[in-house]
Amino acid sequence: QPPAFGFLFDIDGVLVRGSQVIPAARDAFRALSDGDGQLRVPVVFLTNAGNCLRKAKAEELSHALGLQVSPEQVILSHSPLRLFSEFHHKCVLVAGQGPVEENARNLGFKHVVTIEALRKAFPLLDMVDQSRRPKELPPPTTDFPTIEGVILFGEPVRWETSLQLIMDVLLSNGNPGAELEDIPYPHLPVLACNMDLLWMAEAKMPRFGHGTFLLCLENIYKKVTGRELKYEALIGKPSTVTYRYAEYLIKQQAEKQGWKAPIRRLYAIGDNPMSDIYGANLYNSYLKSAQQSQVEAAVKRSPVAASAQTEDQPEQREDCNISMESCESILVCTGVYRHNAEAPGNPEECVTETVFHGHRDFCFDPSLVEASYVVQDVHDAVQLAFKKENWS
């Protein structure tokens, strides 16, 4: 029987803690695999990490889980940027760590400037670290390209340098060597990946994520200009565009395996209520809304459908070509959320946070951070989905 469901796995806090594999992860993937080590269900690894290449993350997961993971099964925080083709020919400043320039080019960006290249061209901009200031006044830079957009891949290493230079680019309209009389507004397009305020590694408490860096940048911009920093796009969990991309990859996998049954349901497993659970629930709301819109559109198109009896309604739904039905969220207790606690006695109890750790541009809706299910670990999450699907 081909599967009619698929899994979206977060990585940090669900499968690993830093470099350490969570034991339940290998148990989970043994249950998901057949005797030849091949997955029996379509799987996408959906992480807000972005400081590496998809290929490197796939190799890392293959080693950790003891099975072959392909790059096409991995969505990093920045992976959906390949869909933003209108920016691919612009000259963009990229910030983060790891192979940011290579990542940008792999995603389709043709003209890439790194923070380090900008700093080298304009050495007088980075003034916080006294030891890095130039000893002599350098000649002015004259042939540097005008920057047309800013791509924030993830938290950088030297926050003060990145904050200063990104501000310089925004305040100078992409010409950091110039001095403008008026602050340009609206400012250059800014696209940011990964909004996680915190993430879970080997330390006992969560660590700062890229969301913390964005918080700094937003507040500095508002303090300096008196205006709000605006994003052209926010990418990564909990953004809907990321889950749409994940659904596309899940369907591609099923097609490649020759599974004829359409994938109807997704199970999103994560440890962070403010990104994993919020994102899955937001996407579930999007799917329900899309289904309703398709049904209404079908009714408007057909006078017969408008007066159809109840028994005809399944045919209506098929005509609407509704594909994905739901995206259910499963919260595990091995990461950001209650990482030292036992699983709750009532797995459907409310886990609403009293402090909203989500991004400024996402409204706080308590129902969106309440998981469909709460379990102890990822193996329990997989078994729960199998039970719901009546899957052996």
RAUR-V143556 format. One record per residue. SS is DSSP state (a for helix, b for strand, c for the rest). PHI is phi in radians with two decimals (NA if undefined). PSI is psi in whole degrees, 0 to 359 (999 if undefined). Layout:
# RAUR-V143556
((SS & PHI & PSI) (SS & PHI & PSI))
This chain:
# RAUR-V143556
((c & NA & 118) (c & -1.22 & 148) (c & -1.23 & 145) (c & -1.93 & 18) (b & -2.53 & 163) (b & -2.53 & 167) (b & -2.02 & 141) (b & -2.00 & 110) (b & -1.79 & 125) (c & -1.21 & 163) (c & -1.90 & 294) (b & -1.19 & 124) (c & 1.55 & 349) (c & -2.01 & 310) (c & -1.83 & 326) (b & -2.43 & 161) (b & -2.18 & 100) (c & 1.15 & 239) (c & -1.65 & 0) (b & -1.69 & 127) (b & -1.32 & 135) (c & -1.33 & 123) (a & -0.90 & 323) (a & -1.11 & 339) (a & -1.14 & 316) (a & -1.18 & 324) (a & -1.08 & 318) (a & -1.07 & 317) (a & -1.39 & 340) (a & -1.16 & 322) (a & -1.22 & 331) (a & -1.44 & 346) (b & -1.83 & 156) (c & -1.59 & 188) (c & -1.12 & 339) (c & -1.65 & 7) (c & 1.38 & 13) (c & -1.65 & 140) (b & -1.18 & 138) (c & -1.61 & 351) (c & -2.39 & 144) (b & -1.17 & 137) (b & -2.35 & 136) (b & -2.20 & 136) (b & -1.66 & 113) (b & -1.98 & 99) (c & -2.12 & 151) (c & -1.56 & 3) (c & -1.19 & 153) (c & -2.72 & 13) (c & -1.65 & 29) (c & -2.67 & 178) (c & -1.54 & 154) (a & -1.00 & 320) (a & -1.08 & 317) (a & -1.15 & 320) (a & -1.16 & 323) (a & -1.12 & 319) (a & -1.14 & 319) (a & -1.07 & 316) (a & -1.20 & 322) (a & -1.02 & 315) (a & -1.17 & 318) (a & -1.20 & 322) (a & -1.74 & 349) (c & 1.30 & 30) (c & -2.61 & 166) (c & -1.45 & 118) (c & -1.90 & 130) (c & -1.68 & 154) (a & -0.99 & 331) (a & -1.22 & 350) (a & -1.67 & 0) (b & -1.95 & 128) (b & -2.03 & 112) (c & -1.47 & 170) (c & -1.00 & 327) (c & -1.65 & 357) (a & -0.94 & 319) (a & -1.15 & 352) (a & -1.08 & 341) (a & -1.14 & 343) (a & -1.43 & 345) (c & -1.61 & 62) (a & -1.16 & 339) (a & -1.14 & 344) (a & -1.78 & 352) (c & -1.16 & 337) (c & -1.78 & 3) (c & -1.49 & 156) (b & -1.43 & 116) (b & -2.09 & 143) (b & -1.54 & 129) (b & -2.00 & 137) (b & -2.25 & 148) (c & 2.61 & 207) (c & -2.48 & 170) (c & 1.43 & 200) (c & -1.42 & 64) (a & -1.11 & 322) (a & -1.18 & 316) (a & -1.13 & 319) (a & -1.03 & 314) (a & -1.05 & 315) (a & -1.18 & 322) (a & -1.12 & 332) (c & -1.45 & 351) (c & 2.03 & 358) (c & -1.35 & 130) (c & -1.64 & 329) (b & -2.17 & 100) (b & -2.05 & 132) (b & -2.11 & 127) (b & -1.56 & 163) (a & -1.02 & 319) (a & -1.16 & 320) (a & -1.14 & 322) (a & -1.16 & 317) (a & -1.11 & 322) (a & -1.19 & 322) (a & -1.26 & 328) (c & -2.23 & 73) (c & -1.14 & 345) (c & -1.44 & 355) (c & -1.37 & 325) (c & -1.63 & 96) (c & -1.98 & 359) (c & -1.26 & 310) (c & -1.43 & 108) (a & -1.03 & 326) (a & -1.24 & 343) (a & -1.74 & 1) (c & -1.24 & 142) (c & -1.15 & 141) (c & -1.30 & 330) (c & -2.18 & 154) (c & -1.19 & 117) (c & -1.35 & 157) (c & -1.18 & 152) (c & -1.14 & 144) (c & -1.47 & 129) (c & -2.07 & 340) (c & -1.91 & 20) (c & -1.39 & 137) (c & -1.21 & 152) (c & -1.27 & 128) (c & -1.44 & 134) (c & -1.96 & 358) (b & -3.03 & 164) (b & -2.21 & 127) (b & -1.98 & 119) (b & -1.79 & 101) (c & -1.35 & 323) (c & 3.10 & 180) (c & -1.11 & 130) (c & -1.43 & 179) (c & -1.51 & 309) (c & -1.71 & 93) (a & -1.07 & 320) (a & -1.12 & 324) (a & -1.18 & 311) (a & -1.13 & 317) (a & -1.05 & 315) (a & -1.12 & 311) (a & -1.26 & 325) (a & -1.13 & 317) (a & -1.05 & 316) (a & -1.02 & 317) (a & -1.15 & 317) (a & -1.18 & 320) (a & -1.34 & 340) (c & -1.83 & 7) (c & 1.02 & 38) (c & 1.56 & 6) (c & -2.16 & 77) (c & -1.12 & 346) (c & -1.49 & 353) (c & -1.72 & 164) (c & -2.19 & 113) (c & -1.65 & 147) (c & -1.24 & 322) (c & -2.07 & 145) (c & -1.31 & 123) (c & -1.21 & 135) (c & -2.70 & 128) (c & -1.10 & 150) (c & -1.46 & 179) (c & -1.01 & 154) (b & -1.05 & 135) (b & -2.14 & 124) (b & -2.04 & 126) (b & -2.11 & 136) (b & -1.94 & 139) (c & 1.26 & 104) (c & -1.81 & 10) (c & -1.08 & 122) (c & -1.17 & 319) (b & -2.37 & 158) (b & -2.57 & 164) (c & -1.92 & 122) (c & -2.05 & 214) (c & -1.33 & 339) (c & -1.12 & 157) (c & -1.21 & 330) (c & -1.95 & 155) (c & -1.06 & 154) (b & -1.85 & 159) (b & -1.06 & 136) (c & -1.94 & 188) (a & -1.15 & 333) (a & -1.04 & 327) (a & -1.20 & 319) (a & -1.10 & 317) (a & -1.08 & 322) (a & -1.04 & 317) (a & -1.09 & 312) (a & -1.08 & 315) (a & -1.06 & 317) (a & -1.27 & 324) (a & -1.14 & 315) (a & -1.04 & 315) (a & -1.18 & 323) (a & -1.16 & 321) (a & -1.35 & 318) (a & -1.79 & 339) (c & 1.41 & 6) (c & -2.18 & 165) (c & -1.44 & 137) (c & -1.26 & 128) (c & -1.90 & 142) (c & -1.82 & 135) (c & -1.21 & 325) (b & -2.79 & 146) (b & -2.03 & 121) (b & -2.12 & 151) (c & 1.75 & 171) (c & -1.10 & 139) (c & -1.70 & 24) (c & -1.13 & 137) (a & -1.08 & 325) (a & -1.06 & 327) (a & -1.18 & 319) (a & -1.27 & 328) (a & -1.12 & 320) (a & -1.14 & 320) (a & -1.10 & 318) (a & -1.06 & 319) (a & -1.05 & 316) (a & -1.20 & 323) (a & -1.06 & 314) (a & -1.16 & 323) (a & -1.05 & 316) (a & -1.06 & 314) (a & -1.06 & 319) (a & -1.12 & 317) (a & -1.10 & 324) (a & -1.38 & 350) (c & 1.40 & 18) (c & -1.34 & 117) (c & -1.38 & 328) (c & -1.15 & 132) (c & -1.16 & 145) (c & -1.36 & 119) (c & -1.83 & 332) (b & -2.33 & 142) (b & -2.03 & 144) (b & -2.07 & 115) (b & -1.77 & 118) (b & -1.93 & 124) (b & -2.65 & 173) (c & -2.01 & 353) (c & -2.00 & 109) (a & -1.01 & 328) (a & -1.45 & 347) (a & -2.14 & 302) (a & -1.13 & 309) (a & -1.32 & 313) (a & -0.96 & 312) (a & -1.11 & 314) (a & -1.10 & 317) (a & -1.18 & 322) (a & -1.10 & 319) (a & -1.20 & 324) (a & -1.07 & 319) (a & -1.11 & 320) (a & -1.07 & 316) (a & -1.11 & 317) (a & -1.10 & 319) (a & -1.14 & 319) (a & -1.13 & 319) (a & -1.08 & 315) (a & -1.09 & 318) (a & -1.13 & 321) (a & -1.17 & 319) (a & -1.12 & 315) (a & -1.10 & 320) (a & -1.13 & 320) (a & -1.14 & 320) (a & -1.12 & 319) (a & -1.16 & 326) (a & -1.26 & 330) (c & -2.12 & 112) (a & -1.05 & 328) (a & -1.16 & 316) (a & -1.10 & 327) (a & -1.12 & 329) (c & -1.88 & 14) (c & -1.17 & 153) (c & -1.41 & 169) (a & -0.99 & 322) (a & -1.18 & 344) (a & -1.55 & 350) (a & -1.12 & 326) (a & -1.03 & 321) (a & -1.11 & 321) (a & -1.02 & 315) (a & -1.13 & 323) (a & -1.15 & 320) (a & -1.10 & 331) (c & -1.28 & 349) (c & 1.05 & 40) (c & -1.23 & 130) (c & -1.81 & 276) (c & -1.36 & 133) (c & -1.64 & 320) (b & -2.73 & 161) (b & -2.37 & 100) (b & -1.59 & 141) (b & -1.75 & 134) (b & -2.18 & 120) (b & -1.74 & 128) (b & -1.83 & 160) (c & -1.85 & 30) (c & -1.91 & 8) (c & -2.40 & 234) (c & -1.04 & 317) (c & -1.48 & 118) (c & 0.76 & 51) (c & -1.20 & 347) (c & -1.95 & 7) (c & -1.77 & 162) (c & -1.34 & 159) (c & -1.09 & 142) (c & -1.07 & 149) (c & -1.07 & 320) (c & -1.82 & 106) (c & -1.14 & 348) (c & -1.81 & 12) (c & -1.19 & 154) (c & -1.20 & 135) (c & -2.07 & 28) (c & -1.00 & 130) (c & -1.37 & 145) (c & -1.46 & 336) (c & -2.00 & 129) (c & -1.45 & 113) (c & -1.65 & 2) (c & -1.29 & 173) (c & -1.25 & 153) (c & -0.89 & 323) (c & -1.51 & 3) (c & -1.94 & 120) (c & -1.17 & 151) (c & -1.53 & 112) (c & -2.08 & 111) (a & -0.92 & 327) (a & -1.19 & 336) (a & -1.37 & 342) (a & -1.79 & 10) (c & -1.71 & 113) (c & -1.19 & 152) (c & -1.08 & 323) (b & -2.55 & 149) (b & -2.13 & 125) (b & -2.31 & 172) (c & -1.26 & 313) (c & -2.61 & 181) (a & -1.17 & 329) (a & -1.13 & 317) (a & -1.09 & 324) (a & -1.14 & 317) (a & -1.13 & 316) (a & -1.09 & 322) (a & -1.08 & 315) (a & -1.12 & 319) (a & -1.04 & 317) (a & -1.11 & 316) (a & -1.11 & 326) (a & -1.56 & 358) (c & 0.96 & 47) (c & -1.89 & 126) (c & -1.32 & 999))
